[in-house]
Amino acid sequence: MNVKSLRRQRIKYTIRNKVSGTPSHPRLSVFRSNTDIYVQLIDDASGNTLASASSRDKDIAAQKGTKIEKSKLVGQAIAKKAVALGLEACVFDRGGFLYHGRVKAVAEGAREGGLKF
């Protein structure tokens, strides 16, 4: 592994020591690859994924726009699924990525969709 990925791994472990999801406040976990972005609502008490969304979903992938715009749509999609499950609050896990750009766009989209964190 290179220095950059080791640094992200260390940051990720530090965040995970402080952040965990419960059934009423699940963890909103973000993973950013070079081309796509993936989010999950996770209940760490039982280890279950409650809902997920990504930029590879058919309705989002069909949209035109930049990766940041698609990330905002992913945030809105996960918020819509969370509200359908009866959840209005969660804890945000940026997964070792900087809160900037696409990760920030996901958070803003989720907030616009009705999630609080």
C-alpha positions in Angstrom: 0.0 0.0 0.0 1.1 3.5 -0.7 1.4 6.3 1.8 -1.8 8.0 0.7 -4.0 4.9 1.2 -2.3 4.1 4.5 -3.1 7.7 5.7 -6.7 7.3 4.7 -6.9 3.9 6.4 -5.6 5.5 9.7 -8.1 8.4 9.5 -10.9 5.9 8.8 -10.1 3.8 11.9 -10.0 6.9 14.0 -13.4 8.0 12.8 -14.9 4.5 13.3 -13.7 4.5 16.9 -15.8 7.6 17.6 -18.8 7.0 15.3 -21.2 4.1 15.4 -24.8 3.7 14.2 -27.8 2.6 16.3 -31.2 1.5 15.0 -32.6 5.0 15.6 -29.5 6.9 14.4 -27.7 4.8 11.7 -24.3 5.6 10.3 -24.3 7.2 6.9 -21.1 5.7 5.4 -19.6 7.2 2.3 -17.2 5.5 -0.1 -15.7 7.5 -3.0 -14.0 5.8 -5.9 -12.5 7.6 -8.9 -15.6 7.3 -11.0 -18.5 6.7 -8.6 -19.8 7.3 -5.0 -21.6 4.9 -2.8 -23.5 5.5 0.5 -25.0 3.1 3.0 -27.2 3.6 6.1 -25.7 1.0 8.6 -27.0 -0.2 12.0 -23.8 -1.1 13.7 -25.6 -2.7 16.7 -26.9 -5.5 14.5 -24.4 -5.1 11.6 -27.2 -4.6 9.0 -27.3 -2.2 6.0 -30.7 -0.5 6.2 -30.5 1.3 2.8 -28.0 2.1 0.1 -27.6 4.3 -2.9 -24.9 5.0 -5.4 -24.1 6.9 -8.6 -24.4 3.6 -10.5 -28.2 3.4 -9.8 -30.1 3.5 -13.1 -32.0 6.8 -12.4 -28.8 8.6 -11.3 -26.5 7.2 -13.9 -28.9 8.3 -16.6 -28.6 11.9 -15.5 -26.2 14.3 -17.2 -23.9 16.4 -15.1 -20.6 16.4 -13.2 -19.7 13.9 -10.5 -20.4 16.5 -7.8 -24.0 17.0 -9.2 -24.5 13.2 -9.2 -23.2 13.0 -5.7 -25.8 15.4 -4.5 -28.5 13.3 -6.2 -27.1 10.2 -4.4 -27.4 12.1 -1.1 -31.0 13.0 -1.9 -31.8 9.4 -2.9 -30.5 8.0 0.4 -32.4 10.6 2.3 -35.6 9.6 0.5 -35.0 5.9 1.4 -34.3 6.8 5.0 -37.5 8.9 5.4 -39.4 5.9 3.8 -37.9 3.7 6.6 -39.0 6.3 9.2 -35.5 7.6 10.0 -34.9 11.3 10.3 -31.5 11.4 11.9 -28.1 9.7 11.3 -24.4 10.1 12.0 -22.1 11.0 9.1 -19.1 8.8 8.4 -16.9 10.3 5.7 -14.7 7.2 5.6 -11.4 8.9 5.8 -12.1 11.2 2.8 -11.9 14.9 3.2 -15.2 16.7 3.8 -14.9 18.5 0.4 -16.2 18.1 -3.1 -18.2 14.9 -3.7 -18.3 13.9 0.0 -19.6 17.3 0.9 -22.2 17.2 -1.9 -23.6 13.9 -0.6 -24.0 15.4 2.9 -25.7 18.5 1.5 -28.0 16.4 -0.7 -28.9 14.2 2.3 -29.7 17.3 4.4 -31.9 18.7 1.6 -33.7 15.4 1.5 -34.6 15.6 5.2 -31.9 13.8 7.1 -30.4 15.5 10.2 -26.8 15.0 11.3 
